[in-house]
Amino acid sequence: MAHRGKSIRLALLALAGLIAPGLGLALDRVDFDLRGGDKALAGALRNASLLGGLETNGQSDPRDVLSAALADYGRLLDALYAAGHYGGVINILIDGKEAAGIAAFAVPDRISRVTVRVEPGPQFRFNTARVAPLPRESRPVAGFERGAPARSTTIRSAVEAGVSDWRDAGHAKADVAGQRLVANHPNATLDADIRLAPGPLVRFGALRQTNPSAVRAERIARIAGLPTGETFSPDTLDRVANRLRRTGAFASVALSEADDLGPGDSMDIDLALADQKPRRFGFGAEISSLEGATLSGFWLHRNLFGGAERFRVDAEVSGIDGTIAGMDASLSARLDVPAAFGTDTDAFVFASVAYQDEPAYRLLQGGGTVGVHRYFTDRLEGEIGAAYRYTITDDDLGTRRFSMVSLPAELTWDGRNDALDPSRGAFINAEVEPFHDLEGGAWGARGWLDARAYRGFGDDDRFVFAGRALVGSVVGAGAAAVPPDYLFFSGGGGSVRGFPYQSLGIDLGGGTIVGGRAFLGLSGELRYRVSETFGAAAFVDAGHLGADKFFDASSNWQVGAGVGLRYYTGIGPVRLDVALPVSGPGGAGVQFYVGIGQSF
């Protein structure tokens, strides 16, 4: 590769900054003259150039222009190589004079026009494309083959893939041993022959903490779970870091591999930690036209006993100034102990008290749960516990008391790309809770499934279709034998927008309304991001309630529809939805919903 003119050392350019008078006037224009090539190459060259950015930003100081021009020789050369052009010529003319020929002590007082002229020459193709040796599991890199365009980025990708494959196979010190890159200009071909040195099969050594932490060192090692003695794996190293991050006790977690191998080709791992502030608090708010306002807050300690134990207290008051029921209040506390029963198995203790004044019932309850939480993969986790709660209820069936023992279990798979504003992926949450009422003797089980899917369309997923299905069922015990919050109702922001909260229940006759033992909910929402700040949505919700099974004689549907506005912030979109009832009983005109995050 060649360019016309002389190269200039950056040190002399810095000296020129002291000598030049700094009387620069406006830079009138920057012209790009590509003599050959296509639109894609022209775009790549423009994007690589610093001079174009100076023009866009209105920078005109001659020293800045000259500095950008000198840097552009290398940047444009890299862009040509990335496109497979190895015989190009680059000229950068400052008011007609080659930039590389301007003396550092003679920077002009004024620069009005810069011309970037590039003759890319022919696109080279691979004659030889070889990276070796490779492990058996390696897969060919697309485009790295004889006859394909000889892009430098393709060569780099092939080398990186080869090294990565060896590391995945346990050879942590794999590296490039040598390379032969020869360009044949008459034939416009390139020979790329890269030799790799896999190095020995490496095993994990010790985890070495390099700085102090408020979390005890033995607890850090237990949570991290570095498998000392096992074959090295980059994925395993990522999981070690993620285990420490998910505790919330650390602001940053950095793992680095030792430079030298130890006995038996073992490799120690250095760990650098920065502690997170131990305490945190927050609050939230949501409002609905009929359900009223909801205020919530929490207090959190990330390292309660020095072992990264997470203790959180939540409080919520809802139904404030609502028109369909009284106020609800709840207070709960949860303690999570990471790695209590193994690297990926935490223990937890949960306690709560709550008062609910709902349209269909009132209840006062308190109870607690002890259990374990298991992380199966980065996306799949679950928990199971033993729970007890005592409930006093008042509804159309009268005042009742329940003393419930249960085994709640939950499994969650989260494949969304963003929890608050997803555009791709899916989410599934499944719950089951076998129970026994010590007061009334009833046996049964409650199940719940929440499945969501997201698909983005257009540039940067500007359009997103979101779908949701909800399925709930109570089996064994009858409706009168379980607390009313075990049953299902339809209507409201969590099920069918456009209808008041719990506006659809099961009519037993004589004005007696209870919840159903079977519920099916379906939602579809089309979201459109108008700009970086605002978005819009259109949605349809449907809910089906059955007394004892999904489609029995007393079952009924609600269908609502509406539109929404989204205001995007750094913590997720602020949501305003306006909905109307379409069909089904319980409608009461226009409903408004405001919250943070998408509706689902």
Buried (B, 14 or more C-beta within 10 A) or exposed (E): BEBEBEEBEEEEBEEBBEEBEEEBEEBEEBEBEBEEBEEEBBEBBBEBBBBBEBBEEEBBBBBBBBBBBBBBBEBBBBBBBBBBBBBBBBBBBBEEEBBBEBEBEEBBEEBEEBBBBBBBBBBBBBBBBBBEEBBEEBEEBEBBBEEBBBBBEBBEBBBEBBBEBBBBBBBBBBEBEEEEBEBEEEEBBBBBBBBBBBBBEBBBBBBEBEEEBBBBEEBBBBBBBBBBEEBBBEEBBEBBBEBBBBBBBBEEBEBEBBEEBEEEBBBBBBBBBEBBEBEEEEEEEBBBBBBBBBBBBBBBBBBBEEBBBBBBBBBBBBBBEBEBBBBBBBBBBBBBBBBBEEBBBBBBBBBBBBBBBBBBBBBBBBBBBBBBBBBEEEBBBBBBBEBBBBBBBBBBBEEBEBBBBBBBBBBBBBBBEEEEBBBBBBBBBBBBBBBBBEEBEBEBBBBBBBBBBBBBEEEEBBBBBBBBBBBBBBBBBEBBBBBBBBBBBBBBBBBBBBBBBBBBBBBBEEEEBBBBBBBBBBBBBBBBBEEEEEBEBEBBBBBBBBBBEBEEEEBBBBBBBBBBBBEBEEEBBBBBBBBBBBEBBBBBEEBBBBBBBBBB
